[in-house]
């Protein structure tokens, strides 16, 4: 029988050194000494006979071989984690805690009847509902730290069920200079005004979605903050229409007609990051979400829905 030369702990340490940008930060995160991490990685390289890291200045960088080995090691450690989670699910009839990650773009009013239906049969499971944005939502799936994720984008290699549809529109204060411009507004005009952006909840955000071309941007963590700032005449922002319906109705915000993109439609999906280890409580909550979903499997309409 083959006996491994290396340990999972060594690979976990290597991943931490890379993910946290060096030995010092990794040692702090793992609550270990920096020297023990240096020793573990050095031993790992000696056991393999392959150089994984090279130090340039004060920072360690992956070699080409290291990049390949690190990528494969992540599958290894994730498989072990999944096995342990599976064992826990087998040993217990009902999970004590369920984590639901919800992208801020998801219309929360659709979630409340789901939770009301789920609660009587939840058997005391603690439910953690965490707000996420963009890459942060994607990480909830790819890193597997949530049991159920409601997201506007399904990462490659995962499956999702469509559950809702939301529409992003660009809005500002009625006295903002953009509101006085003739429609449709040239997108280049937006570049000269303050844009309010919702903060990505990822530790390593990847700005690959949305219009982010304004020369001046302010980043906020919540939709409410962006709405409050616009209420003071500051900036414009792309927001889900259901979030600003009340302000549009009162006239405290106005929708801008931008040439080529007056609104962006987004389908929301329910994703199980670890479907093979889904517990009975998470399955029940998922069934409730599907029961209350506001979109059909074949829903492909491009008609702009009214603000309700």
C-alpha positions as CSV (number, residue, x, y, z in Angstrom):
1,X,0.0,0.0,0.0
2,X,1.2,3.5,-0.9
3,X,2.3,5.6,2.1
4,X,2.2,9.4,1.5
5,X,5.3,11.4,2.0
6,X,3.4,14.5,2.9
7,X,0.6,15.5,5.2
8,X,-2.5,17.5,4.8
9,X,-1.3,20.0,7.3
10,X,1.8,20.7,5.1
11,X,-0.5,21.5,2.2
12,X,-2.8,23.5,4.3
13,X,0.2,25.6,5.4
14,X,1.4,26.1,1.9
15,X,-2.1,27.3,0.8
16,X,-2.2,29.7,3.7
17,X,1.3,31.2,2.9
18,X,0.1,31.9,-0.7
19,X,-3.4,33.0,0.2
20,X,-2.3,35.5,2.9
21,X,0.7,36.8,1.0
22,X,3.6,35.4,3.1
23,X,4.7,33.5,6.2
24,X,4.0,36.3,8.7
25,X,0.4,36.9,7.8
26,X,-0.2,33.1,7.4
27,X,1.3,32.5,10.9
28,X,-1.1,35.0,12.4
29,X,-4.1,33.5,10.7
30,X,-3.2,29.9,11.6
31,X,-2.1,30.9,15.2
32,X,1.3,29.3,14.6
33,X,4.9,30.6,14.7
34,X,6.4,31.9,11.5
35,X,9.4,29.5,12.0
36,X,7.1,26.5,12.2
37,X,5.5,27.5,8.9
38,X,8.9,27.9,7.3
39,X,10.0,24.5,8.5
40,X,6.8,22.8,7.3
41,X,7.1,24.3,3.8
42,X,10.8,23.5,3.6
43,X,10.2,19.9,4.7
44,X,7.4,19.6,2.1
45,X,9.7,20.7,-0.7
46,X,12.4,18.3,0.5
47,X,10.0,15.4,0.7
48,X,8.7,16.0,-2.8
49,X,12.1,17.0,-4.3
50,X,10.4,19.9,-6.0
51,X,10.8,23.6,-5.3
52,X,7.3,25.1,-4.7
53,X,8.2,28.6,-3.4
54,X,11.0,31.0,-4.1
55,X,11.8,34.0,-2.0
56,X,12.3,37.3,-3.7
57,X,13.0,40.2,-1.3
58,X,10.7,39.6,1.7
59,X,8.0,37.8,-0.2
60,X,7.6,34.2,-1.3
61,X,6.4,33.4,-4.8
62,X,5.1,30.2,-6.3
63,X,7.3,28.5,-8.9
64,X,5.6,27.1,-12.0
65,X,5.7,23.7,-10.4
66,X,4.3,25.2,-7.2
67,X,1.3,26.6,-9.0
68,X,0.4,23.2,-10.4
69,X,0.9,21.5,-7.1
70,X,-1.0,24.1,-5.1
71,X,-4.0,23.9,-7.4
72,X,-4.1,20.1,-7.1
73,X,-3.6,20.3,-3.3
74,X,-6.8,22.5,-3.0
75,X,-8.8,19.6,-4.4
76,X,-7.2,17.3,-1.9
77,X,-7.9,19.4,1.2
78,X,-11.4,20.2,0.0
79,X,-12.2,16.5,-0.6
80,X,-11.0,15.7,3.0
81,X,-13.2,18.5,4.3
82,X,-16.2,17.2,2.4
83,X,-15.6,13.7,3.7
84,X,-15.6,14.9,7.3
85,X,-18.7,17.0,6.7
86,X,-20.4,13.9,5.2
87,X,-19.5,11.9,8.2
88,X,-21.1,14.5,10.5
89,X,-24.2,14.4,8.4
90,X,-24.4,10.7,8.6
91,X,-23.9,10.7,12.4
92,X,-26.6,13.3,13.1
93,X,-30.2,13.3,12.0
94,X,-30.5,17.0,11.7
95,X,-27.7,19.7,11.3
96,X,-27.4,22.0,14.3
97,X,-26.6,25.1,12.1
98,X,-27.4,26.1,8.6
99,X,-25.7,28.9,6.7
100,X,-27.6,30.8,4.0
101,X,-25.6,33.3,2.0
102,X,-27.8,35.8,0.2
103,X,-26.5,38.3,-2.4
104,X,-27.7,41.8,-1.7
105,X,-29.3,41.9,-5.1
106,X,-31.8,39.1,-4.1
107,X,-35.3,40.6,-3.3
108,X,-35.4,39.9,0.4
109,X,-39.2,40.2,0.6
110,X,-39.3,36.9,-1.3
111,X,-37.3,35.3,1.4
112,X,-39.5,36.2,4.4
113,X,-42.4,33.8,3.5
114,X,-39.8,31.1,3.0
115,X,-38.4,31.5,6.5
116,X,-41.9,31.7,8.0
117,X,-42.7,28.3,6.4
118,X,-39.4,26.8,7.4
119,X,-39.3,27.8,11.0
120,X,-42.0,25.5,12.5
121,X,-40.1,22.4,11.0
122,X,-36.6,23.7,11.6
123,X,-36.1,21.5,14.7
124,X,-34.1,24.1,16.5
125,X,-31.4,24.5,13.9
126,X,-29.6,27.8,14.2
127,X,-29.9,29.7,10.9
128,X,-27.2,32.1,9.8
129,X,-28.3,34.5,7.1
130,X,-25.3,36.4,5.7
131,X,-25.4,39.2,3.2
132,X,-22.8,38.9,0.4
133,X,-21.9,40.9,-2.7
134,X,-20.4,39.9,-6.1
135,X,-17.1,37.9,-5.6
136,X,-18.0,37.4,-1.9
137,X,-21.2,35.5,-3.0
138,X,-19.1,33.5,-5.5
139,X,-16.7,32.6,-2.7
140,X,-19.5,31.3,-0.6
141,X,-19.9,28.7,-3.3
142,X,-16.4,28.0,-4.4
143,X,-15.0,27.9,-0.8
144,X,-18.0,26.0,0.4
145,X,-18.6,27.9,3.6
146,X,-22.3,28.2,3.1
147,X,-24.9,25.4,2.8
148,X,-27.2,27.3,0.5
149,X,-26.3,30.4,-1.7
150,X,-28.7,32.7,-3.4
151,X,-26.6,34.3,-6.1
152,X,-26.8,36.2,-9.4
153,X,-24.1,34.2,-11.0
154,X,-23.4,30.4,-10.9
155,X,-19.6,29.7,-11.0
156,X,-18.2,27.2,-13.5
157,X,-18.6,23.6,-12.3
158,X,-21.7,24.2,-10.2
159,X,-25.4,23.8,-10.8
160,X,-28.2,26.2,-9.8
161,X,-32.0,26.5,-9.8
162,X,-33.5,29.8,-11.0
163,X,-35.6,31.3,-8.2
164,X,-36.1,35.0,-8.9
165,X,-35.4,37.9,-11.2
166,X,-34.2,41.3,-10.4
167,X,-33.5,44.4,-12.4
168,X,-30.8,46.9,-11.9
169,X,-31.4,50.5,-12.9
170,X,-29.3,53.6,-12.6
171,X,-30.7,56.3,-10.3
172,X,-29.8,59.7,-8.9
173,X,-31.4,62.7,-7.1
174,X,-33.9,64.7,-9.2
175,X,-31.7,67.8,-8.8
176,X,-28.5,66.0,-9.9
177,X,-27.0,67.3,-13.1
178,X,-27.5,63.9,-14.8
179,X,-31.3,64.1,-14.2
180,X,-31.4,67.3,-16.3
181,X,-29.7,65.8,-19.3
182,X,-31.8,64.9,-22.4
183,X,-32.6,61.2,-22.7
184,X,-31.0,58.9,-23.6
185,X,-27.9,59.9,-21.7
186,X,-24.5,59.2,-23.4
187,X,-22.7,56.7,-21.2
188,X,-19.6,58.8,-21.5
189,X,-21.4,61.5,-19.5
190,X,-21.5,59.2,-16.5
191,X,-17.7,59.1,-16.4
192,X,-17.5,62.7,-15.2
193,X,-19.8,62.2,-12.2
194,X,-19.4,60.5,-8.8
195,X,-20.5,56.9,-8.9
196,X,-21.6,55.1,-5.7
197,X,-20.5,51.4,-5.7
198,X,-21.6,48.6,-3.3
199,X,-18.6,47.0,-1.6
200,X,-17.7,43.5,-2.7
201,X,-17.7,41.3,0.4
202,X,-14.8,39.1,-0.8
203,X,-11.4,39.5,0.8
204,X,-10.0,39.5,-2.8
205,X,-12.6,41.3,-4.8
206,X,-12.6,40.9,-8.6
207,X,-14.1,43.9,-10.4
208,X,-15.4,42.0,-13.4
209,X,-19.1,42.9,-13.3
210,X,-21.1,46.1,-13.7
211,X,-20.3,49.6,-15.1
212,X,-17.2,50.9,-13.2
213,X,-15.8,53.6,-15.5
214,X,-16.5,56.7,-13.5
215,X,-13.3,58.7,-12.7
216,X,-14.6,59.2,-9.1
217,X,-16.1,56.4,-7.1
218,X,-17.2,56.1,-3.5
219,X,-17.7,52.6,-2.1
220,X,-20.3,51.8,0.5
221,X,-21.3,48.6,2.2
222,X,-25.1,48.8,2.0
223,X,-27.8,49.9,-0.5
224,X,-29.3,52.1,2.2
225,X,-26.1,54.2,2.5
226,X,-26.0,54.7,-1.3
227,X,-29.7,55.8,-1.2
228,X,-29.0,58.2,1.7
229,X,-26.0,59.8,-0.2
230,X,-28.0,60.2,-3.3
231,X,-30.7,61.8,-1.2
232,X,-28.1,64.5,-0.5
233,X,-27.6,65.0,-4.2
234,X,-24.3,63.0,-4.2
235,X,-23.6,60.7,-7.1
236,X,-25.5,58.1,-9.1
237,X,-25.7,54.3,-8.5
238,X,-26.9,51.1,-10.2
239,X,-29.3,49.5,-7.8
240,X,-32.0,46.8,-7.9
241,X,-35.3,48.4,-8.8
242,X,-37.1,46.7,-5.9
243,X,-34.8,48.4,-3.5
244,X,-35.6,52.0,-4.7
245,X,-39.3,51.6,-5.6
246,X,-40.3,53.6,-2.6
247,X,-37.9,56.5,-3.5
248,X,-39.0,56.4,-7.1
249,X,-42.6,56.6,-6.1
250,X,-42.0,59.6,-3.8
251,X,-39.8,61.3,-6.4
252,X,-36.8,61.5,-4.1
253,X,-34.8,59.5,-6.7
254,X,-35.3,59.3,-10.5
255,X,-34.4,56.6,-13.0
256,X,-31.9,57.6,-15.7
257,X,-32.3,56.5,-19.3
258,X,-28.8,55.6,-20.4
259,X,-28.1,54.9,-24.0
260,X,-27.5,51.2,-24.6
261,X,-28.4,50.1,-21.1
262,X,-31.3,51.7,-19.3
263,X,-31.6,48.6,-17.1
264,X,-29.8,45.3,-16.5
265,X,-31.8,42.2,-15.8
266,X,-30.3,39.6,-13.4
267,X,-31.6,36.0,-12.8
268,X,-31.0,34.9,-9.2
269,X,-30.1,31.2,-8.6
270,X,-30.1,28.9,-5.6
271,X,-26.8,26.9,-5.4
272,X,-25.7,24.1,-3.1
273,X,-21.9,24.4,-2.8
274,X,-21.7,20.8,-1.4
275,X,-24.7,19.0,-2.8
276,X,-23.5,15.5,-1.7
277,X,-23.4,16.5,2.0
278,X,-26.6,18.5,2.1
279,X,-28.3,17.9,5.4
280,X,-32.0,17.3,5.9
281,X,-32.6,20.8,7.4
282,X,-30.8,22.5,4.4
283,X,-32.8,20.3,2.1
284,X,-36.1,21.4,3.7
285,X,-35.1,25.1,3.5
286,X,-34.1,24.6,-0.2
287,X,-37.5,23.0,-0.9
288,X,-39.2,26.0,0.8
289,X,-37.2,28.4,-1.4
290,X,-38.3,26.5,-4.5
291,X,-41.9,26.5,-3.4
292,X,-41.9,30.3,-3.2
293,X,-39.7,31.1,-6.2
294,X,-40.9,33.9,-8.5
295,X,-39.5,32.6,-11.8
296,X,-40.1,29.6,-14.0
297,X,-37.5,27.3,-15.5
298,X,-38.2,28.6,-19.0
299,X,-38.7,32.2,-18.0
300,X,-36.8,34.2,-20.7
301,X,-38.8,37.4,-21.0
302,X,-36.9,40.6,-21.9
303,X,-39.9,42.9,-21.2
304,X,-39.2,45.5,-18.5
305,X,-41.5,44.7,-15.5
306,X,-43.2,47.5,-13.6
307,X,-41.9,48.7,-10.3
308,X,-44.2,47.1,-7.6
